[in-house]
């Protein structure tokens, strides 16, 4: 019996998966679990058939309660996955089915094929503290980091129009105003009774100092480029799938490169830990990205500050989701004093 969904939903899921895969599925044999190590923003089910060697599929659903974002465009995520399935050098899970009207399960959802692999954990202990990537040799860690940067370069090599994602492209010579406005919408949504004042000051500064022109040609952006969104081969370090495309957008590659750097900083130095010995430092990572992409990166300073602001905003949203789930009091000090707000204090001046 699934504890993730009720018997009626499981029966509807079995019928839908049966039509998508051509298999005869008994609802009583379906086992649903939620992933660990990440995947907080959507409702995600990993679907296993009892007795099978590996899961059958992964289902992503629009959340039923208030969650990370003010709205969920599952159609956008699905269209990105569908486009990338045909793109060279960017492995993603196969898209099996999409139901944006909620006919199949009662709310919008899409189904992906299961990809066997392992992902570095974002949960505590994170991949910087424990687990297969932490325990790897420095050479293996470096291979992972360099392979991730190479895949990021492959994303940025794609032509959004050629792969059918031109709707992601925005107007104007600079992608910064749209990025700031999009993030501000997330910040303004369901702030709750307490919020850190440093976030508002950071918004004002990034808006005042935003680049008037993109430093390099805009391209497809992953939007959430970080180790926890990567699947590696089950007993190796080569990347087999890139996950979580809900923040995919269009802009200069500096956004993705700076975000990856900031996320790695937060998991290591931000948590008071040393970086993994095999990971490239920021300068070496930028040089490696430029070497494998053939692109020259502009000044990353503004993009790092924007990434830090994005971390703080998304951390607040995650904590507010925990409030709605009953796991964090609505006025807990962690909502105003956490690794994200402390990082902003160091970059934009103490509150």
C-alpha positions as CSV (number, residue, x, y, z in Angstrom):
1,X,0.0,0.0,0.0
2,X,1.4,3.4,-1.0
3,X,1.8,6.1,1.7
4,X,2.5,8.7,-1.0
5,X,-0.9,8.6,-2.7
6,X,-4.3,7.1,-2.0
7,X,-5.5,3.9,-3.7
8,X,-7.7,5.7,-6.2
9,X,-4.8,7.8,-7.4
10,X,-2.5,4.8,-7.6
11,X,-5.1,3.0,-9.7
12,X,-5.3,5.9,-12.0
13,X,-1.5,6.1,-12.2
14,X,-1.3,2.4,-13.0
15,X,-3.8,2.8,-15.9
16,X,-1.9,5.9,-17.2
17,X,1.5,4.2,-17.0
18,X,0.0,1.1,-18.7
19,X,-1.1,3.2,-21.7
20,X,2.2,5.0,-21.8
21,X,4.4,1.9,-21.6
22,X,2.2,-0.8,-23.1
23,X,2.6,-2.9,-20.0
24,X,-0.2,-4.5,-18.0
25,X,0.2,-3.0,-14.6
26,X,-1.6,-4.1,-11.4
27,X,-2.2,-1.1,-9.1
28,X,-1.6,-3.3,-6.1
29,X,1.9,-4.0,-7.3
30,X,2.9,-0.3,-7.7
31,X,5.2,1.1,-5.0
32,X,5.7,4.9,-4.8
33,X,8.4,6.7,-3.0
34,X,9.7,10.3,-2.9
35,X,13.3,10.9,-3.8
36,X,15.9,11.8,-1.1
37,X,18.8,14.2,-1.4
38,X,16.9,16.9,-3.3
39,X,13.8,17.5,-5.5
40,X,12.0,19.7,-3.0
41,X,10.2,22.1,-5.4
42,X,7.8,19.7,-7.1
43,X,5.9,16.7,-5.9
44,X,8.0,13.8,-7.3
45,X,7.2,10.1,-7.2
46,X,9.5,7.3,-8.1
47,X,7.3,4.4,-9.3
48,X,8.5,0.8,-8.8
49,X,6.7,-2.4,-9.7
50,X,7.0,-5.0,-7.0
51,X,9.7,-7.5,-7.9
52,X,11.2,-5.4,-10.7
53,X,14.9,-4.8,-10.7
54,X,14.6,-1.0,-11.0
55,X,11.9,1.6,-11.0
56,X,9.6,2.0,-14.0
57,X,9.1,5.7,-14.1
58,X,9.3,9.1,-12.3
59,X,6.2,11.3,-12.0
60,X,6.4,15.0,-11.4
61,X,3.2,16.7,-10.2
62,X,2.1,20.2,-9.5
63,X,2.2,20.6,-5.7
64,X,-1.2,20.5,-3.9
65,X,-0.2,23.0,-1.1
66,X,1.8,26.2,-1.2
67,X,5.3,25.3,-2.2
68,X,8.5,26.9,-3.6
69,X,7.0,29.0,-6.4
70,X,3.9,31.1,-7.0
71,X,3.0,29.1,-10.1
72,X,4.1,25.9,-11.8
73,X,4.5,25.7,-15.5
74,X,4.8,22.0,-16.0
75,X,4.3,22.5,-19.7
76,X,7.5,24.6,-19.8
77,X,9.4,21.8,-18.0
78,X,8.0,19.2,-20.4
79,X,8.8,21.2,-23.5
80,X,12.4,21.7,-22.4
81,X,12.8,17.9,-21.8
82,X,11.2,17.1,-25.1
83,X,13.5,19.5,-26.9
84,X,16.6,18.2,-25.1
85,X,15.8,14.6,-25.9
86,X,16.7,15.4,-29.5
87,X,19.7,17.6,-28.6
88,X,23.3,16.3,-28.8
89,X,25.4,16.1,-25.7
90,X,22.7,16.9,-23.2
91,X,21.3,13.7,-21.6
92,X,17.9,14.0,-20.0
93,X,15.4,11.5,-18.8
94,X,13.0,10.4,-21.6
95,X,9.6,12.1,-21.5
96,X,6.9,9.4,-21.6
97,X,3.7,11.4,-21.1
98,X,2.3,14.9,-20.2
99,X,-1.1,15.8,-18.7
100,X,-1.3,19.5,-18.2
101,X,-5.1,19.4,-17.5
102,X,-4.9,17.0,-14.6
103,X,-7.2,14.5,-16.2
104,X,-5.1,11.5,-15.3
105,X,-4.2,12.1,-11.7
106,X,-6.3,15.1,-10.7
107,X,-3.6,17.6,-11.1
108,X,-1.1,18.5,-13.8
109,X,1.7,16.0,-14.1
110,X,4.2,14.5,-16.5
111,X,6.0,11.2,-16.6
112,X,9.7,10.5,-17.3
113,X,11.4,7.2,-17.8
114,X,13.6,6.1,-14.9
115,X,17.4,6.6,-15.5
116,X,19.6,4.4,-13.3
117,X,22.3,6.4,-11.6
118,X,23.3,8.2,-8.5
119,X,23.1,11.9,-7.6
120,X,25.2,13.8,-5.0
121,X,22.9,14.7,-2.1
122,X,21.8,18.2,-1.2
123,X,20.3,17.0,2.1
124,X,22.4,16.9,5.2
125,X,24.8,15.3,5.2
126,X,25.4,16.9,1.8
127,X,27.8,15.6,-0.9
128,X,30.6,17.7,0.7
129,X,30.2,15.9,4.0
130,X,29.5,12.3,3.1
131,X,28.5,9.9,0.4
132,X,29.9,8.5,-2.8
133,X,31.3,11.8,-4.2
134,X,32.7,12.8,-0.8
135,X,34.4,9.4,-0.5
136,X,35.8,9.4,-4.1
137,X,39.4,10.1,-4.9
138,X,40.4,13.7,-5.8
139,X,40.9,12.5,-9.4
140,X,37.4,11.1,-9.5
141,X,35.9,14.2,-8.0
142,X,37.7,16.3,-10.6
143,X,36.4,14.1,-13.4
144,X,32.8,14.7,-12.1
145,X,33.3,18.5,-11.9
146,X,34.9,18.7,-15.3
147,X,32.2,16.5,-16.9
148,X,29.5,18.7,-15.4
149,X,31.2,21.8,-16.8
150,X,31.4,20.1,-20.2
151,X,27.7,19.3,-20.1
152,X,27.0,22.9,-19.1
153,X,28.9,24.0,-22.2
154,X,26.9,21.6,-24.3
155,X,23.7,23.2,-23.1
156,X,25.0,26.6,-23.9
157,X,26.0,25.5,-27.4
158,X,22.4,24.8,-28.4
159,X,20.4,27.2,-30.5
160,X,17.0,27.8,-28.8
161,X,15.3,28.4,-32.1
162,X,16.7,25.3,-33.7
163,X,15.4,23.1,-30.9
164,X,12.0,24.7,-30.6
165,X,12.6,26.7,-27.4
166,X,12.6,30.2,-28.9
167,X,9.7,31.2,-26.6
168,X,12.2,31.3,-23.7
169,X,14.1,34.1,-25.4
170,X,13.4,37.6,-24.0
171,X,13.6,41.0,-25.6
172,X,16.2,43.7,-25.1
173,X,20.0,43.8,-25.0
174,X,20.2,42.6,-21.3
175,X,18.7,39.5,-19.7
176,X,19.3,41.0,-16.2
177,X,16.0,43.0,-15.8
178,X,13.8,40.0,-16.6
179,X,15.9,37.7,-14.3
180,X,15.6,40.2,-11.5
181,X,11.8,40.7,-12.0
182,X,11.3,36.9,-12.1
183,X,13.2,36.4,-8.9
184,X,11.3,39.3,-7.3
185,X,8.0,37.6,-8.1
186,X,9.2,34.6,-6.2
187,X,10.3,36.7,-3.2
188,X,7.1,38.6,-3.0
189,X,5.0,35.4,-3.0
190,X,4.0,34.2,0.4
191,X,6.8,36.0,2.4
192,X,5.2,35.3,5.7
193,X,5.4,37.3,8.9
194,X,9.2,37.5,9.0
195,X,11.7,38.1,6.2
196,X,15.3,39.3,6.2
197,X,15.7,43.0,5.4
198,X,19.1,42.3,3.7
199,X,17.2,40.6,0.8
200,X,15.4,43.8,-0.1
201,X,18.7,45.7,0.0
202,X,20.3,43.1,-2.2
203,X,17.5,43.4,-4.7
204,X,18.0,47.2,-4.8
205,X,21.8,46.8,-5.4
206,X,21.6,44.2,-8.1
207,X,18.9,46.2,-9.9
208,X,21.0,49.4,-9.7
209,X,24.2,47.7,-11.0
210,X,22.7,45.3,-13.5
211,X,24.7,44.9,-16.8
212,X,23.0,47.1,-19.5
213,X,24.1,44.6,-22.1
214,X,24.7,40.8,-21.8
215,X,28.4,40.1,-21.6
216,X,28.2,37.3,-24.1
217,X,25.6,35.9,-26.5
218,X,22.5,34.6,-24.8
219,X,21.6,30.9,-25.0
220,X,19.6,28.2,-23.3
221,X,20.2,28.3,-19.5
222,X,19.7,25.3,-17.3
223,X,18.7,27.6,-14.4
224,X,19.6,25.2,-11.7
225,X,23.1,23.9,-12.6
226,X,24.5,22.1,-9.5
227,X,25.8,18.7,-8.5
228,X,22.5,17.5,-6.9
229,X,20.7,17.8,-10.3
230,X,23.1,15.4,-12.0
231,X,22.8,11.6,-12.3
232,X,26.1,9.7,-12.7
233,X,26.5,6.2,-13.8
234,X,25.8,3.8,-10.9
235,X,29.4,2.9,-10.2
236,X,31.3,5.6,-12.0
237,X,31.5,9.4,-12.4
238,X,30.4,10.1,-15.9
239,X,27.2,12.1,-16.2
240,X,24.2,10.1,-17.6
241,X,21.3,12.6,-17.0
242,X,20.7,16.2,-16.1
243,X,17.6,16.8,-14.0
244,X,15.2,19.6,-12.9
245,X,14.6,22.0,-15.7
246,X,11.8,24.1,-14.1
247,X,14.1,27.2,-14.0
248,X,15.3,26.9,-17.6
249,X,15.4,30.2,-19.3
250,X,17.4,32.2,-21.8
251,X,20.4,34.5,-21.2
252,X,24.2,34.7,-21.1
253,X,26.0,31.6,-19.8
254,X,27.4,33.7,-16.9
255,X,24.1,33.1,-15.1
256,X,24.6,29.3,-15.1
257,X,28.3,29.3,-14.4
258,X,27.9,31.8,-11.5
259,X,25.0,29.8,-10.0
260,X,27.0,26.6,-10.1
261,X,29.9,28.3,-8.3
262,X,27.6,29.8,-5.7
263,X,25.8,26.6,-5.0
264,X,29.2,24.8,-4.6
265,X,30.3,27.6,-2.2
266,X,27.1,27.3,-0.2
267,X,27.5,23.6,0.2
268,X,31.1,23.9,1.3
269,X,32.4,27.2,2.7
270,X,28.9,28.4,3.5
271,X,28.5,25.3,5.7
272,X,31.9,25.8,7.3
273,X,33.4,23.0,5.3
274,X,36.4,22.6,3.0
275,X,35.6,22.2,-0.7
276,X,36.0,18.7,-2.1
277,X,39.7,18.3,-2.8
278,X,39.1,17.3,-6.5
279,X,36.7,20.2,-7.3
280,X,38.2,23.0,-9.3
281,X,38.3,26.4,-7.6
282,X,36.3,29.2,-9.2
283,X,39.1,30.5,-11.4
284,X,40.0,27.1,-12.7
285,X,36.4,26.2,-13.2
286,X,35.9,29.3,-15.3
287,X,39.0,28.5,-17.3
288,X,37.9,24.9,-17.9
289,X,34.4,26.0,-19.0
290,X,35.9,28.5,-21.4
291,X,38.2,25.8,-22.8
292,X,35.5,23.2,-23.4
293,X,32.9,25.7,-24.6
294,X,35.0,27.9,-26.8
295,X,33.3,30.9,-25.1
296,X,34.8,33.8,-23.3
297,X,33.1,34.6,-20.0
298,X,32.6,38.2,-19.0
299,X,33.1,39.5,-15.5
300,X,31.2,37.2,-13.1
301,X,31.0,39.6,-10.2
302,X,27.4,40.8,-10.8
303,X,26.3,37.3,-11.7
304,X,27.8,35.9,-8.4
305,X,25.9,38.5,-6.4
306,X,22.7,37.8,-8.2
307,X,23.2,34.0,-7.6
308,X,23.7,34.7,-3.9
309,X,20.5,36.6,-3.9
310,X,18.7,33.8,-5.7
311,X,20.0,31.3,-3.1
312,X,18.7,33.4,-0.3
313,X,15.3,33.8,-2.0
314,X,14.9,30.1,-2.8
315,X,16.0,29.2,0.7
316,X,13.3,31.4,2.1
317,X,10.8,29.8,-0.2
318,X,12.0,26.3,0.9
319,X,11.6,27.3,4.6
320,X,8.1,28.8,3.9
321,X,7.2,25.4,2.3
322,X,8.4,23.8,5.5
323,X,6.2,26.2,7.5
324,X,3.1,25.1,5.4
325,X,4.0,21.5,6.0
326,X,4.1,22.1,9.7
327,X,7.8,21.4,10.1
328,X,9.0,24.9,10.9
329,X,7.3,27.6,13.0
330,X,6.2,30.6,11.0
331,X,8.4,33.0,13.0
332,X,11.4,30.8,13.5
333,X,14.7,32.7,13.4
334,X,16.0,30.5,10.6
335,X,13.8,32.4,8.2
336,X,16.0,35.5,8.8
337,X,19.3,34.0,9.9
338,X,20.5,31.2,7.6
339,X,23.4,30.5,5.2
340,X,21.7,32.5,2.5
341,X,21.0,35.6,4.5
342,X,24.5,35.5,6.0
343,X,26.0,35.3,2.6
344,X,24.1,38.4,1.6
345,X,25.3,40.2,4.7
346,X,28.9,39.5,3.6
347,X,28.3,40.7,0.0
348,X,25.9,43.6,0.5
349,X,26.6,44.8,4.0
350,X,25.5,43.6,7.4
351,X,21.9,44.1,8.5
